[in-house]
Protein backbone atom coordinates (compact mmCIF):
# COMPACT_ATOMS: atom_id res chain seq x y z
CA UNK A 1 0.00 0.00 0.00
CA UNK A 2 1.20 3.49 -0.89
CA UNK A 3 0.55 6.40 1.45
CA UNK A 4 -1.81 8.90 -0.15
CA UNK A 5 -0.38 12.30 -1.03
CA UNK A 6 -2.36 14.99 0.88
CA UNK A 7 -3.20 16.76 -2.39
CA UNK A 8 -5.02 13.60 -3.47
CA UNK A 9 -7.69 14.26 -0.84
CA UNK A 10 -8.33 17.71 -2.32
CA UNK A 11 -8.43 16.36 -5.88
CA UNK A 12 -10.80 13.60 -4.81
CA UNK A 13 -13.22 16.19 -3.40
CA UNK A 14 -12.99 18.25 -6.60
CA UNK A 15 -13.78 15.20 -8.78
CA UNK A 16 -16.82 14.54 -6.58
CA UNK A 17 -17.99 18.17 -6.83
CA UNK A 18 -17.43 18.37 -10.60
CA UNK A 19 -19.58 15.28 -11.27
CA UNK A 20 -22.33 16.37 -8.89
CA UNK A 21 -22.53 19.87 -10.39
CA UNK A 22 -22.80 18.49 -13.93
CA UNK A 23 -25.57 16.09 -12.94
CA UNK A 24 -27.51 18.68 -10.93
CA UNK A 25 -27.41 21.06 -13.90
CA UNK A 26 -29.07 18.33 -16.00
CA UNK A 27 -31.69 17.77 -13.28
CA UNK A 28 -32.38 21.50 -12.95
CA UNK A 29 -32.91 21.99 -16.68
CA UNK A 30 -34.62 18.68 -17.42
CA UNK A 31 -37.52 20.51 -19.13
CA UNK A 32 -35.16 21.01 -22.08
CA UNK A 33 -33.81 17.48 -21.80
CA UNK A 34 -33.74 17.03 -25.58
CA UNK A 35 -30.68 19.32 -25.72
CA UNK A 36 -28.97 17.18 -23.09
CA UNK A 37 -29.84 14.07 -25.13
CA UNK A 38 -28.04 15.54 -28.14
CA UNK A 39 -25.15 16.83 -26.03
CA UNK A 40 -24.68 13.47 -24.27
CA UNK A 41 -24.91 11.55 -27.55
CA UNK A 42 -22.04 13.61 -28.94
CA UNK A 43 -20.12 13.50 -25.65
CA UNK A 44 -20.34 9.71 -25.27
CA UNK A 45 -19.32 9.04 -28.86
CA UNK A 46 -16.41 11.47 -28.43
CA UNK A 47 -15.40 9.89 -25.09
CA UNK A 48 -15.30 6.53 -26.89
CA UNK A 49 -12.96 7.65 -29.67
CA UNK A 50 -10.93 10.40 -27.98
CA UNK A 51 -10.49 8.87 -24.51
CA UNK A 52 -11.50 5.31 -23.65
CA UNK A 53 -10.65 3.37 -26.83
CA UNK A 54 -7.28 5.12 -27.42
CA UNK A 55 -6.31 4.38 -23.83
CA UNK A 56 -7.23 0.72 -24.33
CA UNK A 57 -5.14 0.57 -27.51
CA UNK A 58 -2.19 2.30 -25.82
CA UNK A 59 -2.19 -0.30 -23.05
CA UNK A 60 -2.35 -3.11 -25.60
CA UNK A 61 0.57 -1.57 -27.47
CA UNK A 62 2.76 -1.50 -24.35
CA UNK A 63 1.87 -5.07 -23.33
CA UNK A 64 2.01 -6.56 -26.83
CA UNK A 65 -1.65 -7.59 -26.68
CA UNK A 66 -3.43 -8.39 -29.95
CA UNK A 67 -5.65 -5.37 -30.73
CA UNK A 68 -8.13 -7.66 -32.50
CA UNK A 69 -9.07 -8.92 -29.02
CA UNK A 70 -10.01 -5.38 -28.07
CA UNK A 71 -12.10 -4.90 -31.22
CA UNK A 72 -13.95 -8.12 -30.38
CA UNK A 73 -14.64 -6.70 -26.91
CA UNK A 74 -16.00 -3.47 -28.44
CA UNK A 75 -18.35 -5.28 -30.82
CA UNK A 76 -19.39 -7.83 -28.17
CA UNK A 77 -20.28 -5.07 -25.69
CA UNK A 78 -22.23 -3.16 -28.37
CA UNK A 79 -24.21 -6.29 -29.28
CA UNK A 80 -24.69 -7.28 -25.63
CA UNK A 81 -26.27 -3.96 -24.64
CA UNK A 82 -28.35 -3.94 -27.80
CA UNK A 83 -29.76 -7.37 -26.92
CA UNK A 84 -30.26 -6.43 -23.28
CA UNK A 85 -32.37 -3.45 -24.34
CA UNK A 86 -34.37 -5.61 -26.74
CA UNK A 87 -35.15 -8.39 -24.28
CA UNK A 88 -35.48 -6.39 -21.08
CA UNK A 89 -37.49 -3.55 -22.58
CA UNK A 90 -40.26 -2.66 -20.15
CA UNK A 91 -43.42 -0.73 -20.87
CA UNK A 92 -42.99 2.95 -20.13
CA UNK A 93 -45.49 4.37 -17.67
CA UNK A 94 -45.30 8.14 -17.88
CA UNK A 95 -47.84 8.50 -15.11
CA UNK A 96 -46.14 6.14 -12.68
CA UNK A 97 -42.71 7.31 -11.56
CA UNK A 98 -41.76 4.00 -10.03
CA UNK A 99 -41.55 2.32 -13.43
CA UNK A 100 -38.63 2.72 -15.75
CA UNK A 101 -36.49 1.15 -18.42
CA UNK A 102 -33.79 -1.16 -17.07
CA UNK A 103 -31.28 0.33 -19.52
CA UNK A 104 -31.16 3.47 -17.37
CA UNK A 105 -29.42 1.84 -14.41
CA UNK A 106 -27.37 -0.44 -16.71
CA UNK A 107 -26.02 2.53 -18.65
CA UNK A 108 -25.41 4.51 -15.47
CA UNK A 109 -23.51 1.58 -13.92
CA UNK A 110 -21.20 1.58 -16.95
CA UNK A 111 -20.45 5.26 -16.37
CA UNK A 112 -19.88 4.61 -12.66
CA UNK A 113 -17.36 1.87 -13.49
CA UNK A 114 -15.62 4.20 -15.93
CA UNK A 115 -15.49 6.92 -13.26
CA UNK A 116 -14.00 4.44 -10.80
CA UNK A 117 -11.22 3.63 -13.27
CA UNK A 118 -10.67 7.36 -13.84
CA UNK A 119 -10.05 7.72 -10.12
CA UNK A 120 -7.74 4.71 -10.15
CA UNK A 121 -5.80 6.38 -12.99
CA UNK A 122 -5.26 9.43 -10.77
CA UNK A 123 -4.02 7.28 -7.90
CA UNK A 124 -1.69 5.27 -10.13
CA UNK A 125 -0.33 8.44 -11.78
CA UNK A 126 0.53 9.87 -8.36
CA UNK A 127 2.55 6.75 -7.63
CA UNK A 128 4.76 7.79 -10.56
CA UNK A 129 5.11 11.41 -9.47
CA UNK A 130 2.95 14.30 -8.31
CA UNK A 131 3.27 16.32 -11.53
CA UNK A 132 1.95 13.49 -13.69
CA UNK A 133 -0.74 12.82 -11.09
CA UNK A 134 -1.98 16.41 -11.18
CA UNK A 135 -2.10 16.47 -14.99
CA UNK A 136 -4.16 13.26 -15.06
CA UNK A 137 -6.39 14.57 -12.26
CA UNK A 138 -7.09 17.81 -14.15
CA UNK A 139 -8.06 15.83 -17.25
CA UNK A 140 -10.41 13.61 -15.19
CA UNK A 141 -11.93 16.52 -13.26
CA UNK A 142 -12.54 18.48 -16.44
CA UNK A 143 -14.70 15.77 -18.02
CA UNK A 144 -16.32 14.63 -14.75
CA UNK A 145 -18.76 17.49 -15.28
CA UNK A 146 -19.99 15.83 -18.48
CA UNK A 147 -19.99 12.42 -16.76
CA UNK A 148 -22.50 13.80 -14.27
CA UNK A 149 -24.67 15.13 -17.10
CA UNK A 150 -24.48 11.81 -18.97
CA UNK A 151 -25.47 9.80 -15.89
CA UNK A 152 -28.59 11.90 -15.28
CA UNK A 153 -29.53 12.00 -18.97
CA UNK A 154 -29.28 8.20 -19.33
CA UNK A 155 -31.51 7.71 -16.28
CA UNK A 156 -34.15 10.28 -17.27
CA UNK A 157 -34.18 9.21 -20.92
CA UNK A 158 -35.08 5.70 -19.75
CA UNK A 159 -38.06 6.90 -17.69
CA UNK A 160 -36.27 6.66 -14.34
CA UNK A 161 -37.50 9.24 -11.84
CA UNK A 162 -35.43 12.18 -10.64
CA UNK A 163 -34.85 10.57 -7.24
CA UNK A 164 -33.21 7.53 -8.84
CA UNK A 165 -31.23 9.76 -11.18
CA UNK A 166 -29.85 11.66 -8.17
CA UNK A 167 -28.91 8.39 -6.46
CA UNK A 168 -26.89 7.20 -9.44
CA UNK A 169 -25.39 10.65 -9.81
CA UNK A 170 -24.09 10.44 -6.23
CA UNK A 171 -22.65 6.96 -6.86
CA UNK A 172 -20.99 8.21 -10.06
CA UNK A 173 -19.56 11.20 -8.17
CA UNK A 174 -18.13 9.08 -5.36
CA UNK A 175 -16.74 6.39 -7.72
CA UNK A 176 -13.51 8.28 -8.63
CA UNK A 177 -12.86 8.88 -4.93
CA UNK A 178 -12.98 5.14 -4.29
CA UNK A 179 -10.86 4.59 -7.40
CA UNK A 180 -8.15 6.83 -5.98
CA UNK A 181 -8.21 4.99 -2.65
CA UNK A 182 -8.27 1.48 -4.17
CA UNK A 183 -5.32 2.37 -6.41
CA UNK A 184 -3.27 2.66 -3.23
CA UNK A 185 -4.01 -1.01 -2.42
CA UNK A 186 -4.31 -2.92 -5.69
CA UNK A 187 -2.91 -2.90 -9.23
CA UNK A 188 -5.18 -4.01 -12.12
CA UNK A 189 -3.64 -6.37 -14.66
CA UNK A 190 -2.97 -4.22 -17.73
CA UNK A 191 -4.37 -6.68 -20.26
CA UNK A 192 -7.57 -7.04 -18.24
CA UNK A 193 -7.82 -3.26 -17.99
CA UNK A 194 -7.44 -2.91 -21.77
CA UNK A 195 -10.32 -5.34 -22.39
CA UNK A 196 -12.51 -3.59 -19.78
CA UNK A 197 -11.90 -0.22 -21.44
CA UNK A 198 -12.67 -1.71 -24.87
CA UNK A 199 -15.96 -3.07 -23.51
CA UNK A 200 -16.79 0.39 -22.13
CA UNK A 201 -16.16 1.74 -25.64
CA UNK A 202 -18.76 -0.60 -27.08
CA UNK A 203 -21.25 0.29 -24.35
CA UNK A 204 -20.78 4.06 -24.67
CA UNK A 205 -20.96 3.83 -28.46
CA UNK A 206 -24.27 1.99 -28.18
CA UNK A 207 -25.72 4.44 -25.64
CA UNK A 208 -24.63 7.49 -27.62
CA UNK A 209 -25.35 6.39 -31.20
CA UNK A 210 -28.16 3.84 -30.85
CA UNK A 211 -29.99 4.96 -27.72
CA UNK A 212 -29.64 8.72 -27.18
CA UNK A 213 -29.19 9.99 -30.74
CA UNK A 214 -32.57 8.70 -32.05
CA UNK A 215 -34.28 10.67 -29.27
CA UNK A 216 -33.16 13.89 -30.97
CA UNK A 217 -34.81 13.13 -34.33
CA UNK A 218 -38.19 14.51 -33.22
CA UNK A 219 -36.79 17.96 -32.48
CA UNK A 220 -35.43 20.89 -34.50
CA UNK A 221 -32.54 19.34 -36.48
CA UNK A 222 -30.11 22.26 -36.47
CA UNK A 223 -30.52 22.83 -32.72
CA UNK A 224 -29.93 19.16 -32.00
CA UNK A 225 -26.92 19.14 -34.32
CA UNK A 226 -25.40 22.14 -32.54
CA UNK A 227 -25.90 20.53 -29.12
CA UNK A 228 -24.31 17.28 -30.32
CA UNK A 229 -21.38 19.08 -31.96
CA UNK A 230 -20.86 21.04 -28.73
CA UNK A 231 -20.67 17.74 -26.82
CA UNK A 232 -18.09 16.36 -29.27
CA UNK A 233 -15.96 19.52 -29.27
CA UNK A 234 -16.05 19.84 -25.49
CA UNK A 235 -14.80 16.29 -24.97
CA UNK A 236 -12.21 16.77 -27.72
CA UNK A 237 -10.87 19.83 -25.90
CA UNK A 238 -10.99 18.28 -22.45
CA UNK A 239 -9.25 15.06 -23.49
CA UNK A 240 -6.57 17.15 -25.23
CA UNK A 241 -5.61 18.52 -21.79
CA UNK A 242 -4.20 15.12 -20.89
CA UNK A 243 -1.99 15.18 -24.02
CA UNK A 244 -0.20 18.40 -23.05
FIZA-847772 format. One record per residue (C-alpha): residue in three letters; x, y, z. Coordinates in pm, whole numbers, plus 50000, padded with zeros to 5 digits. Last residue first. Layout:
# residues N
ALAXYZ ...
//
This chain:
# residues 244
UNK499805184047695 UNK498015151847598 UNK495805151247911 UNK494395185247821 UNK493435171547477 UNK490755150647651 UNK489015182847755 UNK489135198347410 UNK487795167747228 UNK485205162947503 UNK483955198447451 UNK484045195247073 UNK481915163647073 UNK479335177447318 UNK479145210447127 UNK478625190846804 UNK475695172846968 UNK474105205347088 UNK474605221446746 UNK473085191446568 UNK470075191646800 UNK469485228346728 UNK469895222646353 UNK467465193446352 UNK464575208946550 UNK463215179646752 UNK461815145146678 UNK465195131346567 UNK466845138946903 UNK465725106747073 UNK467435087046795 UNK470815099946926 UNK470365087247282 UNK470015049647228 UNK471845038446915 UNK474655063946880 UNK475375074947238 UNK474285044447436 UNK475735019947182 UNK479045038347154 UNK479225040647533 UNK478755002947565 UNK481244994047292 UNK483845017447436 UNK483215003947787 UNK484044969347649 UNK487334982947513 UNK488104997847856 UNK487494964148022 UNK489684946647761 UNK492564970947823 UNK492184967448201 UNK492434929648176 UNK495634933247974 UNK497034957848227 UNK496364936348534 UNK494824959948788 UNK497094971049077 UNK495694970849431 UNK495994989949758 UNK496735026649677 UNK494685023749359 UNK491735014849583 UNK491795049949735 UNK491855068349402 UNK489145045949260 UNK487025051449571 UNK487145088849507 UNK486495082849137 UNK483265063949228 UNK481875090849464 UNK480445112049183 UNK479015082148994 UNK477355069649314 UNK475915104449377 UNK474615106549019 UNK473115072049056 UNK471095083949354 UNK470155116649183 UNK468775097648882 UNK466795075349116 UNK465155105749276 UNK464575121848936 UNK462505092448816 UNK463735066648566 UNK461945069048231 UNK464925057048025 UNK465825092147908 UNK465855102848273 UNK468495077148372 UNK470725082048067 UNK470475120048103 UNK471415119048472 UNK474535098048411 UNK475525118148103 UNK475335151348290 UNK477505138048573 UNK480015124248324 UNK480015158348152 UNK481245174948472 UNK483685146348525 UNK485305157748198 UNK487465184848356 UNK488075165248674 UNK489595136148481 UNK491945158348275 UNK492915178148585 UNK493615145748774 UNK495845132648494 UNK497905164748501 UNK498025164148882 UNK499265128248891 UNK501955134948631 UNK503275163248847 UNK502955143049169 UNK505115114149053 UNK504765077948944 UNK502555067549237 UNK500535098749164 UNK499675084448822 UNK498315052748987 UNK495985072849210 UNK494745094348923 UNK494205063848701 UNK492265047148985 UNK489955077248988 UNK489335073648616 UNK488785036348673 UNK486005044448920 UNK484515069248674 UNK484385042048407 UNK482645018748651 UNK480125046148734 UNK479555052648363 UNK478805015848305 UNK476495015848608 UNK474595045148453 UNK473985025348135 UNK472634995648329 UNK470585018448559 UNK468845034748263 UNK468725003348048 UNK466214988448293 UNK463515011548158 UNK461375027248425 UNK458455023248657 UNK458245040048997 UNK457295073148844 UNK453865061448732 UNK452165085048489 UNK454705081448212 UNK454515043748233 UNK457015029547987 UNK456584992747913 UNK459744973447985 UNK462514964547742 UNK464524936147892 UNK464854916147572 UNK465634943947326 UNK467634965547566 UNK469744935747672 UNK470244926347308 UNK471654960647220 UNK473734960447536 UNK475314927247437 UNK475794937147072 UNK477774968447163 UNK479724949347431 UNK480614921747183 UNK481654947246918 UNK484004965347156 UNK485364933047309 UNK486054918846962 UNK487904951046878 UNK489994946247193 UNK490934910847098 UNK491874923446750 UNK494354946346927 UNK496574916147005 UNK498354924147332 UNK502014934447317 UNK501874949347667 UNK502764985047565 UNK500574984347253 UNK497654968947440 UNK497814997047695 UNK497815023047418 UNK494865005747249 UNK492775007247567 UNK493695043847617 UNK492725051247258 UNK489355033747317 UNK488505053147635 UNK489515088747549 UNK489075104047202 UNK487045076547033 UNK484705065347311 UNK484605098947491 UNK483595114747157 UNK480685090447114 UNK479665097147473 UNK479885135047435 UNK477965136147106 UNK475095115547245 UNK475325134747573 UNK474855168347397 UNK471965155447186 UNK470165140747487 UNK471035171847691 UNK469325193247428 UNK466265170347442 UNK466195174847820 UNK464845210147792 UNK462485205148087 UNK465385186848258 UNK467095219948332 UNK467625215048705 UNK468315177748672 UNK470935183348400 UNK472595210648610 UNK472495186848907 UNK474435160948706 UNK477205184948607 UNK477475198748961 UNK477675163749111 UNK480425152848873 UNK482575183748940 UNK482015181749317 UNK483185145449342 UNK486225152049122 UNK487015182549340 UNK486785161949660 UNK489205136049519 UNK491575163649412 UNK491675177149768 UNK492315142649916 UNK494985136049653 UNK496805167649761 UNK497645149950088 UNK499625123049897 UNK498195089049985 UNK500555064050145 UNK501205034949911 UNK500005000050000 
//
